[in-house]
Amino acid sequence: MAHLFTRRAFSAALLTAPFLPLAGRTLAQENAAAFEPVIERAEALDPLKVIIVARHGETIAERGYRGHTATELTNIKSASKSIMSALVGIAIHKGVLESPDQKIAPLLPGDLPDDPDPRIHEITIGNLLSMQAGLGRLSGPNYGRWVSSRNWVRFALEQPFDDEPGGDMLYSTASTHLLSAILTKQTQKSTLVLAREWLGRQEGFRIGSWDRDPQGIYLGGNQMAMSARSLLAFGEIYRNGGKAKDGTQIVSAEWIVESWTRRTNSRFTGDGYGYGWFLREMAGHAVRYGWGYGGQMLYIVPGLDLVIVMTSDENNASARTGHRDSLHALASDIIKAAEGARS
């Protein structure tokens, strides 16, 4: 582990860092001491690149490890599924889509198999959001053959059913990519343009780069580059009841409730899953979080008005489970520190 600061020196470094502008003696400065031990211990997690803690919309702690910064772009991987969920919610509010119960087959008629399983006509927008489409998974070991195909949308819809629509959770990035395709077709705008138009009212929100499929559709649910600060800006929309810093209602409060309602459970972790968000209890508090492979995390703790962002090296050896569990433990420690801080 790198050298340890003394309590006083660490506090001074944390609160006077050039990337954390704070004027005067703010509540965040007064509370920073409560988070010092946790932020310091986090340096022992080698894959961890950046951590940001914000409460009541104000950044309390921000630190990059091993030369990383909160403004550098990182691949947030599947944490982008939470962003896709927001775009779908906005599309429903705007009347572009009808509701989560809307069937997807009429929205993608040109990409349906020639002789489809009749169950394909039962899949809804909500099923895609909650990973309950029933179609065979195209994540994990099946991801490579999917993204090597000539038409990702058609390939996804051609998969045999492993469950009924609305059945158990079958985590698949193809499901959120179908949502990206639907939004693109319904609006005649790219999903990146929609994200910039619909979420861009939030100060600090920015998508740096994003991969596309062979038809030019942005990959819903993966390969999205954002900075830790940009991910925080997105999280702040949800923490603030769907409103931007300037008070503009970006995501409806009703959609946030819908998204944070448990629809199913992950077969891998047992955590609940709503519309693009995992649901878990940490340190006695209900937590909603977006998770990207390798440790790209966005935690929102509504009961404490708290948002936590963590970015990590996606190529770390413990990317799939071990590091994620370490980050959950770190988030729990931050929650405990927040309980002891002034509110």
Secondary structure, DSSP 8 states (H G I E B T S, - for coil): ------HHHHHHHHHH-TTS---SS-HHHHHHHHHHHHHHHGGG-TTEEEEEEEETTEEEEEEE-TT--TTSEEE-GGGHHHHHHHHHHHHHHHTSS--TT-BSGGGSGGGS-SS--GGGGG-BHHHHHTT-S-B---SGGGHHHHHTSS-HHHHHHTS-BSS-TTSS----HHHHHHHHHHHHHHHSS-HHHHHHHHHTTSTT----EE-B-TTS-B-TTS-EEEEHHHHHHHHHHHHTTTB-TTS-B-S-HHHHHHHTS--EE-TTT--EE-SS-EEEEETTEEEEEEEETTTEEEEEEGGGTEEEEEEE-TT-TTTTTHHHHHHHHHHHHHHHHHHHS--
